[in-house]
């Protein structure tokens, strides 16, 4: 089956909206994701298990479609960073919200990646996507060569090309905006991670204080000691409720706006990569044009053909890029809107539940007076 990877299929045999990463299984430092998707025929469900290497395999195959016209203009859905079991504070800072070990949220991020790949008008046609979703053979064990995009991103002249003036005002404006948005999105994601980690620390502290209060329980018959014991036990229950509330608030933050900000940050980087690839092609085109102008008569015709081919390729890349940018701008607004709405809904529900709980504690204290 692996020999068929580079083929192109018109449609997938799965319902894209049914794709789900249902669970992650941890075996030491290896994470295995369980993926299910319904067959378009309605005759059953595919169940496959994939490691992070398999996800990288899929991404590399999509990157390496250099024979697909205009592929450099595609904004590739960004693969979430590789999570680590029991990550250190330093690693969490590097990985962001997905490094916190909230595995349900991490599965959602991986699910979003697969769905976006499958739904893409160009990428979804690659047979590697079908294999990834339906084949029982783990594709990640078959290594693929590193793609040209990685090499471009690491090129020594990268900074020079990034600052190269664009001939198209649309793309120059988009590059300027992307530079600002990339920094803002990264900062927002980092600050939100700080909020979540602070909430987690508060929850742990409340748990410790709740336990400490129960250590103050007296077993004697003295009325004052018994009253003190009742107060300590009730206060312990209050702080236990506070711990559960703050823990829920942190979990809600991660699963809604946290994931949204993380995806926004990664997508801005993905757009930046696409714009950089197009700029590299622009530099190549300008070099080709200069070479054609300077070519001697004997080579003039051949160089003109090279120039025309480069112009055609660049125009196609730019056309694809404009379509991708338009799609991306619409999608990112919808994505952030959904994240904010879900965030508000979950936090409101948690607040109502906590208010009811705290009201019960208040009534219990009044009853002790």
Buried (B, 14 or more C-beta within 10 A) or exposed (E): EEEEBEEEBEEBEBBBEBBBBEBBEEEEEEBBBBBBBBBEEEEEEBEBBBBBBBBBBBBBBBBBBEEBBBBBBBBBBBBBBEBBEEBEEEEBBEBBBBBBBBBEBBBBBBBBBBBBBBBBEBBBBBBBBBBBBBBEEBBBEBEBEEBBBEEBBEEEEBEEBBEBEBEEEEBBEBBEEBBEBBEEBBEBBBEBBEBBBEBBEBBEBBBEBBEEBBEEBEEEEEEEEBEBBEBBBBBBBBBBBBBBBBBBBBBBBBBBBBBBBBBBBBBBBBBBBBBBBBBBBBEBBBEBBEEBEEBEEEEEEEBBEBBEEBEEBBEBBBEBBBBBBEEBEEEBEEBBEEBEEBBEEBBEEBEEBBEEBBEEBEEEEEEEE
